[in-house]
Amino acid sequence: MVTFPPCKINLGLNVISKRADGYHNILTCFYPVPWTDVLEVVPAKEFSFSLSGVPVPGVAAENLCVRAYRILKEDHALEPVAMHLHKIIPLGAGLGGGSSDGSYALRTLNEIFNLSLSPENLKTYAGRLGSDCAFFIENKPAIGTGKGDILSDVALSLKGKYLVIVKPEIHISTAEAYSGITPANPAVDLRAVLENHPMTEWKQLLRNDFEAVLFKKFPIIETLKQNLYTSGATYAGMSGSGAAVFGIFENEVEIKNEFKNLSFWSGYLD
């Protein structure tokens, strides 16, 4: 079975408080993006996992796809499978590609082995993989609170808008991004902005708290964001904890040549 794990962007991201467990409470809106990896899972005589495409550091046993298989196998009689992940979404980008891979592994195994796990059951397993993994179980626009794992529906559709994502050759770890953050309550109601204000006002109202810290350390990220506005984006911002930035346009634009030698994706949103 072949699936296509997508990525996401964050529309606003506020770091509200430090938690006792070492994580942070956040407020954000996750929005799905059809820039995908490719995951193949097929029955096999023994378990195996292989990779191609964008290099993924670390040992295979710690890949979220492998961990997804292991945690399901703890509770269900899974037969061996062969997994192959072709990595396309860049790492260290704030796009959630790895989280999506793990969640889609859960979804795929649920289907292959007829486990009949509900979305809520799958979200519980996904929460054991990572903070934003639960979002990719249903992969629809959602407000994320807690560690990003508490999801609620949001009345927002960007269907038909044209999205451009650009990532410089910078890898930002989540720990590095959080190290410079001073948690605080947001100045505006994120849900109210997204549901009641036109996108033309988002530039003044939405805030990604990581930008103030990371723009100083990596000025190229801020430059790319401004370049997207110069190219006509209605709204632009950094996704997650970076380093990717995105611009939302009313119509299709041909600007890839303006971002040579950078990871680049563009396409219409669903």
C-alpha positions as CSV (number, residue, x, y, z in Angstrom):
1,M,0.0,0.0,0.0
2,V,1.4,3.4,-1.0
3,T,0.4,6.6,0.8
4,F,1.5,10.2,0.5
5,P,2.2,11.8,3.9
6,P,1.7,15.6,3.5
7,C,3.2,18.5,5.5
8,K,1.6,21.5,7.2
9,I,2.1,25.2,7.8
10,N,1.3,27.2,11.0
11,L,-1.0,30.2,10.7
12,G,0.2,32.0,13.8
13,L,2.1,30.3,16.6
14,N,2.1,31.6,20.2
15,V,4.3,30.0,23.0
16,I,2.2,30.5,26.0
17,S,3.9,28.8,29.0
18,K,6.5,26.3,30.1
19,R,5.0,23.0,31.2
20,A,6.1,20.9,34.2
21,D,7.0,18.0,31.8
22,G,9.6,20.3,30.0
23,Y,7.4,21.0,27.0
24,H,5.6,24.2,26.2
25,N,1.9,25.1,25.9
26,I,1.3,26.6,22.5
27,L,-1.6,28.1,20.4
28,T,-1.5,27.7,16.7
29,C,-3.5,26.8,13.6
30,F,-2.3,23.8,11.6
31,Y,-3.2,23.9,7.9
32,P,-2.5,20.9,5.6
33,V,-0.3,21.3,2.5
34,P,-0.2,18.8,-0.4
35,W,3.6,18.7,-0.5
36,T,4.2,15.0,0.3
37,D,6.6,12.2,1.0
38,V,5.9,8.7,-0.3
39,L,5.4,5.8,2.1
40,E,5.0,2.2,1.0
41,V,4.0,-0.5,3.4
42,V,3.6,-4.1,2.2
43,P,3.3,-7.5,4.0
44,A,6.7,-9.3,4.3
45,K,8.3,-12.4,5.8
46,E,10.3,-10.1,8.2
47,F,10.1,-6.5,9.2
48,S,12.3,-4.1,7.3
49,F,12.6,-0.3,6.8
50,S,14.4,1.5,4.1
51,L,14.9,5.1,3.0
52,S,15.5,7.1,-0.1
53,G,15.4,10.7,-1.2
54,V,16.3,13.5,1.2
55,P,18.9,12.1,3.7
56,V,17.5,11.4,7.2
57,P,20.1,11.4,10.0
58,G,19.9,9.0,12.9
59,V,19.4,5.3,13.2
60,A,16.5,3.7,11.3
61,A,15.1,2.1,14.5
62,E,14.2,5.6,15.8
63,N,12.4,6.7,12.6
64,L,8.8,7.6,13.4
65,C,7.5,5.1,10.9
66,V,9.3,2.3,12.7
67,R,8.2,3.6,16.1
68,A,4.6,3.7,14.8
69,Y,4.8,0.0,13.9
70,R,6.4,-0.9,17.3
71,I,3.7,0.9,19.4
72,L,0.9,-0.6,17.5
73,K,2.5,-4.1,17.8
74,E,2.4,-3.7,21.6
75,D,-1.4,-3.9,21.5
76,H,-2.2,-5.7,18.3
77,A,-1.0,-8.9,16.6
78,L,0.8,-7.2,13.6
79,E,2.5,-9.4,11.0
80,P,5.8,-8.3,9.6
81,V,5.9,-5.6,6.9
82,A,8.4,-4.0,4.7
83,M,8.4,-0.2,4.9
84,H,10.0,2.2,2.4
85,L,10.0,5.9,2.9
86,H,10.9,8.2,0.0
87,K,11.7,11.5,1.7
88,I,10.9,14.7,-0.2
89,I,9.8,17.2,2.5
90,P,12.9,19.0,3.9
91,L,13.9,18.4,7.5
92,G,14.4,21.1,10.1
93,A,11.8,23.2,8.2
94,G,8.9,23.5,10.7
95,L,6.7,21.6,8.2
96,G,6.0,18.5,10.2
97,G,7.2,16.1,7.6
98,G,8.6,13.5,10.0
99,S,5.4,13.7,12.2
100,S,3.3,13.2,9.1
101,D,5.3,10.1,8.1
102,G,4.8,8.5,11.5
103,S,1.0,9.3,11.5
104,Y,0.6,8.0,8.0
105,A,2.4,4.8,9.1
106,L,-0.2,4.4,11.8
107,R,-3.1,5.1,9.4
108,T,-1.7,2.6,6.9
109,L,-1.1,-0.2,9.4
110,N,-4.6,0.4,10.7
111,E,-6.0,-0.2,7.2
112,I,-3.7,-3.1,6.2
113,F,-4.4,-5.1,9.3
114,N,-8.1,-4.1,9.6
115,L,-7.6,-2.9,13.2
116,S,-10.7,-0.7,13.0
117,L,-9.0,2.0,15.2
118,S,-11.0,5.2,15.3
119,P,-9.4,8.6,14.5
120,E,-9.4,9.3,18.3
121,N,-7.6,6.0,19.0
122,L,-5.0,6.7,16.3
123,K,-4.5,10.2,17.7
124,T,-3.7,8.7,21.1
125,Y,-1.0,6.5,19.5
126,A,0.2,9.5,17.4
127,G,0.6,11.5,20.6
128,R,3.2,9.0,21.7
129,L,5.2,9.7,18.6
130,G,5.3,13.5,18.8
131,S,3.5,16.7,19.7
132,D,2.1,17.5,16.3
133,C,1.6,14.0,15.0
134,A,-2.1,13.9,16.0
135,F,-2.9,16.6,13.5
136,F,-2.0,14.4,10.6
137,I,-4.4,11.6,11.5
138,E,-7.3,13.6,10.1
139,N,-5.2,16.1,8.2
140,K,-7.7,19.0,8.2
141,P,-7.4,22.6,9.4
142,A,-7.3,22.7,13.2
143,I,-6.5,24.9,16.2
144,G,-3.8,23.2,18.2
145,T,-3.3,23.8,22.0
146,G,-1.5,22.1,24.8
147,K,1.7,20.7,23.2
148,G,0.0,21.0,19.8
149,D,-1.7,17.7,20.4
150,I,-5.1,19.1,21.6
151,L,-7.0,19.8,18.4
152,S,-10.3,21.6,17.7
153,D,-12.0,22.4,14.4
154,V,-11.7,25.9,12.9
155,A,-14.0,27.5,10.4
156,L,-11.3,28.2,7.8
157,S,-10.8,27.3,4.2
158,L,-7.9,28.4,2.0
159,K,-9.1,26.1,-0.9
160,G,-8.0,27.6,-4.2
161,K,-5.3,29.8,-2.7
162,Y,-1.8,29.4,-4.1
163,L,0.9,28.6,-1.7
164,V,4.7,29.0,-2.0
165,I,7.1,27.4,0.5
166,V,10.8,28.3,0.5
167,K,13.4,26.8,2.8
168,P,17.0,28.1,3.1
169,E,19.9,25.6,3.8
170,I,19.4,26.0,7.5
171,H,18.4,23.2,9.9
172,I,16.7,24.5,13.1
173,S,16.1,22.0,15.8
174,T,13.0,22.4,18.0
175,A,15.2,22.7,21.1
176,E,17.3,25.5,19.5
177,A,14.2,27.4,18.5
178,Y,12.6,27.2,22.0
179,S,15.8,28.2,23.8
180,G,15.3,31.9,23.0
181,I,11.6,32.1,23.7
182,T,10.0,34.0,26.5
183,P,6.5,32.5,26.9
184,A,3.5,34.9,27.1
185,N,-0.2,35.1,26.4
186,P,-1.0,36.2,22.9
187,A,-2.2,39.7,22.2
188,V,-5.1,38.6,19.9
189,D,-7.5,35.7,19.7
190,L,-6.1,33.5,17.0
191,R,-9.4,31.8,16.2
192,A,-11.2,35.1,15.9
193,V,-8.6,36.4,13.6
194,L,-8.7,33.4,11.3
195,E,-12.5,33.1,11.3
196,N,-13.6,36.7,11.2
197,H,-10.8,38.8,9.6
198,P,-9.8,38.8,5.9
199,M,-6.4,37.5,5.0
200,T,-5.4,41.1,4.1
201,E,-5.4,41.9,7.8
202,W,-3.4,38.8,9.0
203,K,-0.1,40.5,8.5
204,Q,-0.9,42.9,11.3
205,L,-2.7,40.5,13.5
206,L,-1.0,37.1,13.4
207,R,2.3,36.4,15.1
208,N,4.8,33.5,15.1
209,D,6.7,33.9,18.3
210,F,9.8,32.1,16.9
211,E,10.3,34.8,14.2
212,A,11.6,37.5,16.6
213,V,14.3,35.1,17.9
214,L,15.3,33.3,14.7
215,F,15.2,36.3,12.4
216,K,18.1,37.8,14.5
217,K,20.1,34.6,14.3
218,F,19.3,33.8,10.7
219,P,18.6,37.0,8.8
220,I,18.1,35.1,5.5
221,I,14.7,33.8,6.9
222,E,13.4,37.3,7.4
223,T,14.7,38.3,4.0
224,L,12.8,35.4,2.3
225,K,9.6,36.3,4.1
226,Q,9.9,39.9,2.9
227,N,10.7,38.6,-0.6
228,L,7.4,36.7,-0.7
229,Y,5.5,39.9,0.3
230,T,7.4,41.7,-2.5
231,S,6.3,39.0,-4.9
232,G,2.7,39.7,-4.0
233,A,1.8,37.4,-1.1
234,T,-1.3,38.4,0.8
235,Y,0.1,36.8,3.9
236,A,3.6,35.3,4.6
237,G,5.2,33.8,7.6
238,M,7.6,31.3,9.0
239,S,6.1,27.8,9.6
240,G,6.5,26.3,13.0
241,S,9.9,26.8,14.4
242,G,11.5,27.3,11.0
243,A,13.4,27.4,8.8
244,A,10.8,27.3,6.0
245,V,8.7,30.4,5.2
246,F,5.6,30.4,3.1
247,G,3.5,32.9,1.2
248,I,-0.2,32.7,0.4
249,F,-1.2,34.2,-2.9
250,E,-4.6,34.9,-4.5
251,N,-3.5,33.5,-7.8
252,E,-0.7,31.3,-9.2
253,V,2.7,33.0,-9.4
254,E,5.9,31.9,-11.2
255,I,8.6,32.9,-8.8
256,K,10.8,29.9,-8.5
257,N,13.7,31.6,-10.3
258,E,13.8,34.2,-7.5
259,F,14.7,31.5,-5.0
260,K,17.4,29.6,-6.8
261,N,19.3,26.9,-4.9
262,L,16.7,26.7,-2.1
263,S,14.1,24.0,-1.3
264,F,11.0,25.2,-3.1
265,W,7.4,24.1,-3.5
266,S,4.3,25.7,-4.9
267,G,0.8,24.6,-5.5
268,Y,-2.9,25.1,-4.8
269,L,-4.3,24.4,-1.4
270,D,-7.3,22.1,-0.9
